[in-house]
Amino acid sequence: MKASLLTLTALAASFPALADSPKMPFADTIYHNAQVITVNDKQPDANAVAILNGKILAVGDNEDVLKLASKSTHVVDLKGMTMIPGFIDAHGHVMNTGLQAVSANLLSPPDGPVTDIASLQTALRQWAEKPINKAQDFIIGFGYDDSQLKEQLHPTRYDLDAVSTDVPILIIHQSGHLAVLNSKALDMLGFTASSKNPPGGVIRRLPDSDVPNGVLEESAFFGALIPLFTQISPDENELLFQAGMELYAKYGYTTAQEGRTMSDSVKTMYDIAQKKKLLLDVVAYTDIQLGTDIMKPPYLSQSYNNGFRVGGVKLTLDGSPQGKTAWLTKPYLIPPEGQKAGYLGYPIMPDEEAEKYVGMAMENGWQLLTHANGDAAIDQYIRAVKNATKKYGEGERRFVAIHAQTAREDQVQSFKELNVMPSFFPMHTFYWGDWHAQSVLGDERAENISPTGWALDRDMIFTSHHDAPVAFPNSMRVYSATVNRITRSGRVLGKDQRVPSMTALKAQTIWAAYQHFEEKTKGSIETGKVADLVLLSDNPLKVNPMELADITVVSTIKDGEVIYTQQAAIADNSCAASRKCQALATHTFMIAGLIPHRH
């Protein structure tokens, strides 16, 4: 295999600073003796990679690439280790992931300890008793999942009152679309029997009563949460932001997404980036209903400013299937508590409003990411795109259908015809596959959630995501789920929707780069592209597919610089472990109105 060494002229084009140099430039760093999976169909495999000024100088055989080493070149013998391109986040919430990092871990195995309401209560008590949290006047937890609790029910205000009636408690569902508050928190926020359901949300009630039971769905929850993210200070936002980026880097992500944000948060992230180059590249999408005032330079840009840019806008049309708030055309198999047979979920907005926002994105040339989980919401999105396209014409917009969990085959065909790119959520097959089959959708519909196979049958490209903090930004679990579709119980859910290992890798690298309009600079290991690389403990193309989730990230390299190593992570100095970062959560609750300020 010959190295992909550019001619001197081509090198000068890729590295302008070298244009006047009469000699072949030497590399800053060379990695050799590696199994390099380039994700470049023209040169799929290599043994060595040379880096100069944060970009890839050469890719090829050890012998040829090592010719670019000088006495000052840092030469690293990888001894057969696997190198791949850096993972690119097709959809997640990097700042919200920081909030997860400072909260009590209420996730179920394998990611957390909670299996029933009693263990949930224990996790909250243990978090509150830690020295770093003991002085706080609140308790906050993230990641409980009623589908994984022994009771198969949401906790209520009274379950949380058993932990404390003296301090407010807020726990957030793993979907991010629901939350539970104890009586103290409900009182502080003014939720009473006379409180009305907001548009696009539900305040769940006690049986045969108007009294809130503590569970808030969709806009009822978001209405209480939005002040949290719009009022905290830049310094506090920086702590959350850093914690989220550090967790992403641990799993090999070199580009992260903040998939739904507000104007104030965009300005804060931009200001943070101006002080110091971000650990990762972060592309943000602002809520099209609440944040269009910042859809202009310097925020909106095709290039990064010290690691940050706004890439477009986000539209949300429904909720989550595992939380049973997604909008379906056929009823849920078992309706949620308080709903009757025939329950379909509900939309966030009527068709006219959805079409208005899709048209707004087209008119302004904004890339649009649209959250649509249920097939009724997907129908609404397809109608809106069709009608807006008739008005504004076709174009290279790269609109994205986020999640598209219950997309029917005819809807996948519509995506192809409308040039809408689906970003699927195959991790659902692991985390909630059994729940979908047994409670949410029934076997037939559950078999085809996140239908990557239908997309591949049509020669479509798609992306796979984690939607952190809904799940940890665990790149290899995303990878495994896309390939294997194995549920927690070991069932293969939708064998015809499985895709080959290389396809799954492309969905997290080069295709994700394409989704972000960055395929010319990222997503594969090619000469001239940025040196965003990941070292893995094993080769995902060679191991048994059932072992993909066990592969770990050994090192993450951003712009040629190592930003995470497995060894260094043993001594955890991250924001998430620091007293300063934990103290942030107290102020978070204060500004949300849950805790009176101390004087």
N, C-alpha and C positions, 0 to 999 in steps of 0.2 A: 504494500500500500504506500503510495507516494504522498508526501505532505502537501497540504493545500497552501503552498508558499506563494504569495503574490509576487508579481514582478515589482520592480522598484517604483514604476509609475503607479501601479495599483495601490501599493502600500502608501504612497504619498497621498492618494485620494482618500484612503481610509484614515490616515493619520496626517493631517495637514501640517503639523509641526515638523514633520520629517521631510517636507517637500524639497528643502534645500540640501538635504543630506546626500552625499555621494555614495554612502555605504549602506548595506543592508543593516537595519537597526537591530540591536540586541534586545532581548526580552528582559522585563523586570522580574518575571517569574515564569518558570517552566514546570509543569506537572508531567511526569512521564511514568512509564510502566503501569499504565492504567487501562481499564476497560472503559473506553469513552463511548457512550451512547449519544451520538451527536443530535439525533432527531432531525437530521438533514438527509433527505432521501438521496441526494447526489453523492454523499459521503457518509454513510450510516455509521461506520465504525472507525475508531482511531486508537492510538496508544498514548498520544502526548498532545498537550495544549500549551502554547506560549502566550503570555499576556504582556501587553505594553500599555501603560497609561490607562489602565482600566478597561481596555478592549482586547479582544482576541487577535493576536498577531498571526498565529499559525495553528493548524490542526493537522495531525498526521502521524507518521511513524516516529518512534523514539529517535532513531539515528538522524533523520532529517531535521526534526524540531530542535534537538539538542545542539545543532549547529548555530542556533540563535542565542546560545548562552555565552555570556562574558564572565569575567571574574566577579562582577558585582551582581550577576543574575542569581536569584534565589531558586535553586533547583530542588524540587521535591519528588522523591521516589515514592510513588503510591503503592508499590508492591502488589499490584493486581487489583487494587480497589476500584470500584465502579464510580465513574463521573457522569453526571447528566446535566442538562441545563437547569438553571434555577426554576423552581415552581412559580407559576404566575396565578395569582388569586383571581378566579373568574367571578366569584361573588362571595363577599364576606363583609364584616364590619370590624375593622381593625381597632378602632377606638373603643367600641363597645366590648371588644374582647378584653380590653384593659379593665373594664368594670368587673367582668367575670373573674379576673385574676385576683381581685381584692375582696371577693365575696366568699361566703361559705360554700363549699363544694357540695351541691345537692344532686349531682349526677348519679346515675345508677351504674353498676359494673358494666364494662371494664374501666370506666373513666372516673367512678366515684363510689361512695359507700352506701348509697341510699337504696333500700329495697322495699321499705314500707313506711307508713307514717311515723311509727315509733323511731326508726333509724333516722328519718328526716329530722325529727325533733332532737334526737341525740346530736346530729351534725350541727344543728343551730346552736345548741347549748355549748358544745365543745368549741365552736368558733367564738362564741361570746366570752368563754372563759380563758381564751388564750391571753397571755399578758399584753400582747400588742393590741387586742381588741377590748380588754376588760373594762377600760375606762369609758368606752363609747356608750352613747345614749341611744343606741339603735341596734337592730340585728338585720342583716341583709344576706340573702342566699340566692344562688343562681343554679338552675339546671334541673329542678325537680321534673319528673315525668310521670303523670298519672298512669300511663300505659305500662310502666315498669314497676309500679307499686303493687304490693300484694293485694291491696284493697281495690285496685283498678278505679280509684276515685281521686279527684282533686282534694287536697287538704282544705279545711274550712278555716274561718276566723278563729273558731274555738279550738281547733287543733294547734294553731299558733299561739292562742291564749294560754295553752298548757305550757308553753315555753316561757312566756312572759305576758303579763297584762300591764306591766309598768312602763315598758318601752315599746315603741313602734317596731313592727316586724314587716318586712316586705320580702317575699320570695318570688322569683321569676321563673316561669315555665321554660323548659328547654327549647321550645319552639320560639321563644321571644315574643309570643303573641298573647300571652295571658300572664296574670300574676295573682298572688293571694296576699291579702293584708290581714293583720290581726285587728282586734277591736280598737286598740289604741290608735293604730295608723288610720283606720277607716274614720274614726272620730276626728282626727286631726285634719284629714282631707275633706271632711264634710259629707261623706257618703251616708245617707240615711234612707229610711223607707220611702221618703218622698222624692228621692233622687231619680231622675228619668234616664233611660238609656240614651246615650248620645248617638248621633248618626254613625252607622258602621261599627257599633260596639254594643256590648251587653254587660250589665251589672247583674251577676247571678244572685238569686234570692233563696232564702230558706224555704222549705216546702210549705205550700199553702200560706205564704206570707210575702210581704213586700220588703222585708228586712234583708239587706245585703248579706250573703253568706261568706263574703270575703274574696270571692273569685271575680276578677275583672277581665273581660275579653276585649281585644283589639283597641278601638279608640277610647274606650273607658279606661284602659290601662295606659295607653300612650298619652292621654290627656294629663295624667298624673306624672308621667315620666318626662315629658318634653322639657319642663322647666329645669330638670336636672342637667340637661345637655346644653341649654341655651344660657345658663346663668353662671356656671362655674368659671373660675378665673382662668386666664391663660396658663399660669403655673400649674394649676391642678389638672387642666386638660393635658398638659405636657406629660405629667406623670402617667395618666391613663394611656395616652398615645404611646409612650415609650414601653409600657408594660405590654400592650397589644403587639407592638412591633417585635419585641423580644420573643414573645411566644410564637409568632409567625416564623421568625428566623430559626427557632428550634426545629421546626418541621420543614425547613428547606425553602421557604418562600422568600424570594428576592423582590417580588412586586406584590403589594397588598392592595386591597380595595376597601374603601369606606363606602359601602353600598347604599346608604341612605342617610343623608346628613342635612343639617340646616345651615343657614347663612352664617350665623355666629360661629358655629363649629368650623366651617370652611375657613373663615378669616383667622381663627385661632391656629388651625393646622398650618396655614400658609405662614403666619407669623413665626411659629415654632421653626419651620423650615428655613426661614431667613436668618435665624440665630445660628443654626448649625445644620449641616447637611443631614438629612434623615438617615436612619439606619437602613431603611428599605426605600424603594420607590413606592409612593402611595398615590393612587388615583381615586378621586372622590366623585360621587354622584349625588347631587343635591336634590332634595324633594321638590318635584315640579310644582307642588301646591304651596310650598312654604319658603323656597329658597332661590327663586329665579333672579333676584336682585344682584346676585354675585355671578351670574352667567355672562361674564365679560372678563377681559384681561385686567389684571395679571393672573387671575384665578383660573379662568377657562383657557386651556392651552393644549396644544398637541405635544409639547415638550415639557420636561420636568424642570422646575425651578428649585434647585437644591433638594430634589427628591419628591416634590409635591406638585400636583396639578389637579384641576377639575376636568373630568372627561366628558361629563354630560349630566343628564337628569334621571331621576327615578320616579316611577309611577307605581302605586300599589292598588291592586284591584280586588284582593280578597285576603283571607287569612291562611291558616295552616291546616293541612289535612289531619295530622296527628293530634292537633288541638281541637279538631272538628269545627273549625271556623272557615275553612275553605269553601268556595261556592261551587257546588256540583250540579249536574243536570239530572242525576239519579240519586235517590236518597242514601244517606249514610246507613250502613248495615245495622248499627246500633246507635240511635241518636244520643247525644250527650244529655247529661242530667238537666232536667227542666224542659226538654224538648220532646215533641210528640213524634210518632212514626211518620215518615215522609219528609222529615227535616232535611234540607238541602244545603245548609249553611247560608251565607248571605254575602252580597256584594258590598264593596266599600262606597261605590258611587253608581248612579244610573248611566246608561249608555251615552246619553248626550254629553255628560261631563267627561267620560272616558275619551270620547272622540275629540272633545275640545282640547284635552291635554296632549293627545297624540298629534293632533294638528298643530298645536303650539310648538312641539318639538320639531316637526317637519318644517314649519315656516321659518324657524330660527336656525335651522341647521344643527340642532343639538342631537347627539346620540342619546337614545332613550333605552333605559333598562326598565322592564315592566314585570313586576311581581304578579304572577298569575299561577296559582296552584291548582285550583279546581277547574274542571273542563268547562263549566259555565263561564268562569272568569276568562279562560282562554278564548272561548267563543266571542266574548265581549271585546277582547283585545284584537282578535282577527278582524271583526267587523270594523273596529275603529281604524285599524291600519288600512284596510281596503278602502274605506270611505275617504280617509285623509290622503291616500295615494292618488285617488281620482282627482282630488283637488290640487295637490301639490306636485304630482308626477313622481316617477321613480327616481331613485338616486342611491348613491353608495353611502347608506346611513348606518348600516350594521346595528339595527335595532335588535335588542336581545329580549327573549322571553325567559325571565328568571324563574327557575324551579320547573315549571311546566310539568308538575308531578303526575297529574292524571291526564295528560294529553292523549287524545285518541289518535288512531292512525291517520284519519282524515285531517286532523289538525296538524300533525307533523308534515303532511303533504302541503297544507296551506302555508306553513312556515317556509318551506322550500320555494313555493311559488311567489311569496311576498318578500323573499330575502330576509326573513327574520331568523336570527341565530338562536337556537335553544341553548340555555345553560342549565343542565340537568343537575339533580341532587341525588346521585345514586347511593350515597351513604344512608338514605332512608331505608334501603333494602336491609341493611344490617340493623340499624337502630330501631326502626319501626315496622319492618317488613311483616313480622308476625302480627303485630297490632293492626296493620292495614288489612291483612287477610281475615283476621278473626273479629274485628270490631268496626273498622272504619269503612272499608270498601267491599269486603268479600273477596273470595279467591280470584275470580276472573279479572276484576279491575286491578287488584293488587299485583297480579303477575306482570302487569305492564306499566307500573309506575316508573318514572324517569326512563322513557322508552328509547334508550340509546341505539338499540338494534334497528328500530324503524328508521332512525336518522341515517345510520350507516347504510342501510339497504338502499337509500336514496342518494348515496354519495354526498351527504351533507356533512359539514364539519359541525362540531358541537363542543361545549366545554363541560367540565365536571367541577363542582365546587363543594365547600363545606359549610358555608353560611355561618361561620363563627360569629358570635359565640353560641349559636344553636348547637354546634358540636365543636370540639377542639379542632383547630386548623391542622389536623393530622393528615398530611399529604399522602402517606402510604395507606391509610385507611380509606381515603377517597379513591386511590388507585385500586386497591383490593376490591372495593365495592363495585366499581365500574366494570372490573373484569369478572368477578365471581358471583355477585348478587346473592351472598349467603346471609341468611337471617341469624339472629341470636340463637335460635333453636337448631340451626344447621340446615335449614331448608334452602334449596335453590329457588329463588323467587323470580321467575321469568327467564328460563334458560335461553330463550330465543332473543332476549334483550342483552345478553352478554356480548362483550366485544373483545378482540385480541389485546394482548398486553401493550403492544406498541401504539395501538389506537388510543388506549387509555392514557398512555404517557403523553401523546400529542394533545389530548384534551386538557392537560394540565400545563402544557408548555407552549408549543408553537401555535396551537389553535387558540389558546387563551391570549397569546400575544396578538393574534389577528383580531380577536374580539375587541381589544383595546387600541386597534390601529397601530400596533407596535411590532408587527411581524418582520419588518426590515431591520430592526435593531435588537430584538430579543427572541427568546423562545427556542433557539437551537444553538449548538456550538459550531459557529461558522466564523471564518476570518472577517474581521471588521465589526462584528457585533459586540455588545457589551459583555464583559467577562462576569456574567452571573452564572454561578456553577454550584453544584451540590455533589458531595461525596457520600456514597451510600455504603452500608455494611454488606450488601450483596447485590448481585445483578438481577434486576427485576425481569429481564427477558430470559433468564436462565433458570431461576428457581421454580419450584412447584408453585403454580398460581395461588394455591391455598396458603402459601407462606409469605405472600406479598405484604400483608399487614404487619408482619414481624420484622421487616426490614427497617432499620433505623437510619436517621440522618447523622452522619459522623461529623460533617462540616458544611457550613453554608458560606459561600463566597459571593460578595456583592461588589461589582466594579473592580474585581481583582483583589479585593481585601477580604480577609477572613472575618466574618461578623458573628459566627457561632461555631463552637467546637463542642463535641460531646464531653470531652474531658473537662473543659472549663466549666461546663454546666453543673458538674458535680458540686462545686462550691458555688451555691446559688447567691449571686449578688444582684439579682434582678430587682426591678422596682416592686414586683409582686411580693417579694419577701421583706421589703423594707418598712420600717415604722412610718416613714414619711408618706409612702404610697398608701398604707392602710389608713392613716389619718385622713387622707383625702375623702374616704367614704363617709366620715362624719359630716364634713361640710356638704357633701353631695346630698345627704338627707336634709340638712338644714335649709339649703336653698330650695328644696322641693317642698318645704313647709311641713315636714314630718317631725322635726325636732326644733324646739325653741333655741335660739342662740343663747349661749352662756355669756354673761356679762361679768 
